[in-house]
Every structure is written in C-alpha cells, then in structure tokens.
Amino acid sequence: MSTNAEEIDNLVNQTYEAGFYTDIEQEFAPPGLNEETIRFISKKKEEPEWLLNGGLKLINSSRR
C-alpha cells in the first residue's frame, strides 16, 4: 500500500473527536411505490385523508 493510501486509511478510520453528534430518527419504506408505501408516507407526514386518497387514486390509475 502506498503512503498516501495509508494516510487516507488512517484518517478515515480514526475516532471522531470534535464532539458534535446528531441522533436522527430514521424509518425506511420498502423499495418501490405501491399502496402500502403511499399509506406509510402519508401517515408519517400526518397528511389529511383527502391527500392520502389523491395519492391512492394516482397509484391505482397508473396500474391500468
């Protein structure tokens, strides 16, 4: 391994010491866009029912 590559590896693998940390809550939807995913996103965003229904109409019309 070259010296530059070793230096990069050392920098990448060192412990973060600055003290900043942000704990971000994450949830993941399954890949693809289907009715289940539309409902999941709508619920997570606390969207009104009319907006959910619009999204479901769009996803169902695209299946035709």
PyMOL CGO cylinders between C-alpha atoms (Angstrom):
from pymol import cmd
from pymol.cgo import CYLINDER

trace = [
    CYLINDER, 0.00, 0.00, 0.00, 1.34, 3.44, -0.84, 0.3, 1, 1, 1, 1, 1, 1,
    CYLINDER, 1.34, 3.44, -0.84, 1.97, 6.13, 1.74, 0.3, 1, 1, 1, 1, 1, 1,
    CYLINDER, 1.97, 6.13, 1.74, -0.95, 8.27, 0.52, 0.3, 1, 1, 1, 1, 1, 1,
    CYLINDER, -0.95, 8.27, 0.52, -3.35, 5.35, 0.73, 0.3, 1, 1, 1, 1, 1, 1,
    CYLINDER, -3.35, 5.35, 0.73, -2.15, 4.56, 4.24, 0.3, 1, 1, 1, 1, 1, 1,
    CYLINDER, -2.15, 4.56, 4.24, -2.63, 8.18, 5.31, 0.3, 1, 1, 1, 1, 1, 1,
    CYLINDER, -2.63, 8.18, 5.31, -6.16, 8.20, 3.89, 0.3, 1, 1, 1, 1, 1, 1,
    CYLINDER, -6.16, 8.20, 3.89, -6.99, 4.92, 5.66, 0.3, 1, 1, 1, 1, 1, 1,
    CYLINDER, -6.99, 4.92, 5.66, -5.68, 6.35, 8.93, 0.3, 1, 1, 1, 1, 1, 1,
    CYLINDER, -5.68, 6.35, 8.93, -7.80, 9.49, 8.56, 0.3, 1, 1, 1, 1, 1, 1,
    CYLINDER, -7.80, 9.49, 8.56, -10.94, 7.60, 7.62, 0.3, 1, 1, 1, 1, 1, 1,
    CYLINDER, -10.94, 7.60, 7.62, -10.59, 5.07, 10.43, 0.3, 1, 1, 1, 1, 1, 1,
    CYLINDER, -10.59, 5.07, 10.43, -9.73, 7.48, 13.25, 0.3, 1, 1, 1, 1, 1, 1,
    CYLINDER, -9.73, 7.48, 13.25, -12.20, 8.21, 16.04, 0.3, 1, 1, 1, 1, 1, 1,
    CYLINDER, -12.20, 8.21, 16.04, -14.28, 11.38, 15.66, 0.3, 1, 1, 1, 1, 1, 1,
    CYLINDER, -14.28, 11.38, 15.66, -13.20, 13.76, 18.41, 0.3, 1, 1, 1, 1, 1, 1,
    CYLINDER, -13.20, 13.76, 18.41, -14.91, 17.11, 17.69, 0.3, 1, 1, 1, 1, 1, 1,
    CYLINDER, -14.91, 17.11, 17.69, -17.83, 16.35, 19.99, 0.3, 1, 1, 1, 1, 1, 1,
    CYLINDER, -17.83, 16.35, 19.99, -20.67, 17.09, 17.59, 0.3, 1, 1, 1, 1, 1, 1,
    CYLINDER, -20.67, 17.09, 17.59, -23.30, 14.40, 17.28, 0.3, 1, 1, 1, 1, 1, 1,
    CYLINDER, -23.30, 14.40, 17.28, -26.79, 14.41, 15.84, 0.3, 1, 1, 1, 1, 1, 1,
    CYLINDER, -26.79, 14.41, 15.84, -29.03, 11.46, 16.54, 0.3, 1, 1, 1, 1, 1, 1,
    CYLINDER, -29.03, 11.46, 16.54, -31.52, 11.35, 13.69, 0.3, 1, 1, 1, 1, 1, 1,
    CYLINDER, -31.52, 11.35, 13.69, -34.53, 9.06, 13.89, 0.3, 1, 1, 1, 1, 1, 1,
    CYLINDER, -34.53, 9.06, 13.89, -34.98, 7.19, 10.63, 0.3, 1, 1, 1, 1, 1, 1,
    CYLINDER, -34.98, 7.19, 10.63, -37.58, 4.90, 9.18, 0.3, 1, 1, 1, 1, 1, 1,
    CYLINDER, -37.58, 4.90, 9.18, -37.34, 3.19, 5.85, 0.3, 1, 1, 1, 1, 1, 1,
    CYLINDER, -37.34, 3.19, 5.85, -40.12, 2.33, 3.46, 0.3, 1, 1, 1, 1, 1, 1,
    CYLINDER, -40.12, 2.33, 3.46, -39.80, -0.77, 1.32, 0.3, 1, 1, 1, 1, 1, 1,
    CYLINDER, -39.80, -0.77, 1.32, -38.45, -0.16, -2.18, 0.3, 1, 1, 1, 1, 1, 1,
    CYLINDER, -38.45, -0.16, -2.18, -40.95, 0.69, -4.88, 0.3, 1, 1, 1, 1, 1, 1,
    CYLINDER, -40.95, 0.69, -4.88, -44.09, 2.74, -4.86, 0.3, 1, 1, 1, 1, 1, 1,
    CYLINDER, -44.09, 2.74, -4.86, -47.31, 0.95, -4.05, 0.3, 1, 1, 1, 1, 1, 1,
    CYLINDER, -47.31, 0.95, -4.05, -50.42, 1.47, -1.95, 0.3, 1, 1, 1, 1, 1, 1,
    CYLINDER, -50.42, 1.47, -1.95, -48.67, 0.35, 1.24, 0.3, 1, 1, 1, 1, 1, 1,
    CYLINDER, -48.67, 0.35, 1.24, -45.83, 2.83, 0.69, 0.3, 1, 1, 1, 1, 1, 1,
    CYLINDER, -45.83, 2.83, 0.69, -48.27, 5.69, -0.05, 0.3, 1, 1, 1, 1, 1, 1,
    CYLINDER, -48.27, 5.69, -0.05, -50.14, 4.94, 3.19, 0.3, 1, 1, 1, 1, 1, 1,
    CYLINDER, -50.14, 4.94, 3.19, -46.87, 4.72, 5.16, 0.3, 1, 1, 1, 1, 1, 1,
    CYLINDER, -46.87, 4.72, 5.16, -45.61, 8.09, 3.90, 0.3, 1, 1, 1, 1, 1, 1,
    CYLINDER, -45.61, 8.09, 3.90, -48.99, 9.77, 4.36, 0.3, 1, 1, 1, 1, 1, 1,
    CYLINDER, -48.99, 9.77, 4.36, -49.27, 8.54, 7.95, 0.3, 1, 1, 1, 1, 1, 1,
    CYLINDER, -49.27, 8.54, 7.95, -45.70, 9.58, 8.74, 0.3, 1, 1, 1, 1, 1, 1,
    CYLINDER, -45.70, 9.58, 8.74, -46.36, 13.08, 7.40, 0.3, 1, 1, 1, 1, 1, 1,
    CYLINDER, -46.36, 13.08, 7.40, -49.75, 13.25, 9.16, 0.3, 1, 1, 1, 1, 1, 1,
    CYLINDER, -49.75, 13.25, 9.16, -51.43, 14.20, 5.89, 0.3, 1, 1, 1, 1, 1, 1,
    CYLINDER, -51.43, 14.20, 5.89, -55.19, 14.75, 5.70, 0.3, 1, 1, 1, 1, 1, 1,
    CYLINDER, -55.19, 14.75, 5.70, -57.33, 11.92, 4.35, 0.3, 1, 1, 1, 1, 1, 1,
    CYLINDER, -57.33, 11.92, 4.35, -58.16, 13.76, 1.11, 0.3, 1, 1, 1, 1, 1, 1,
    CYLINDER, -58.16, 13.76, 1.11, -54.45, 13.95, 0.26, 0.3, 1, 1, 1, 1, 1, 1,
    CYLINDER, -54.45, 13.95, 0.26, -53.98, 10.25, 1.01, 0.3, 1, 1, 1, 1, 1, 1,
    CYLINDER, -53.98, 10.25, 1.01, -56.97, 9.43, -1.21, 0.3, 1, 1, 1, 1, 1, 1,
    CYLINDER, -56.97, 9.43, -1.21, -55.49, 11.53, -4.02, 0.3, 1, 1, 1, 1, 1, 1,
    CYLINDER, -55.49, 11.53, -4.02, -52.21, 9.64, -3.79, 0.3, 1, 1, 1, 1, 1, 1,
    CYLINDER, -52.21, 9.64, -3.79, -54.02, 6.30, -3.80, 0.3, 1, 1, 1, 1, 1, 1,
    CYLINDER, -54.02, 6.30, -3.80, -56.05, 7.34, -6.87, 0.3, 1, 1, 1, 1, 1, 1,
    CYLINDER, -56.05, 7.34, -6.87, -52.86, 8.27, -8.69, 0.3, 1, 1, 1, 1, 1, 1,
    CYLINDER, -52.86, 8.27, -8.69, -51.10, 5.00, -7.87, 0.3, 1, 1, 1, 1, 1, 1,
    CYLINDER, -51.10, 5.00, -7.87, -54.17, 2.97, -8.88, 0.3, 1, 1, 1, 1, 1, 1,
    CYLINDER, -54.17, 2.97, -8.88, -54.63, 4.89, -12.16, 0.3, 1, 1, 1, 1, 1, 1,
    CYLINDER, -54.63, 4.89, -12.16, -51.01, 4.20, -13.09, 0.3, 1, 1, 1, 1, 1, 1,
    CYLINDER, -51.01, 4.20, -13.09, -51.61, 0.45, -12.85, 0.3, 1, 1, 1, 1, 1, 1,
    CYLINDER, -51.61, 0.45, -12.85, -54.11, 0.47, -15.71, 0.3, 1, 1, 1, 1, 1, 1,
]
cmd.load_cgo(trace, "trace")
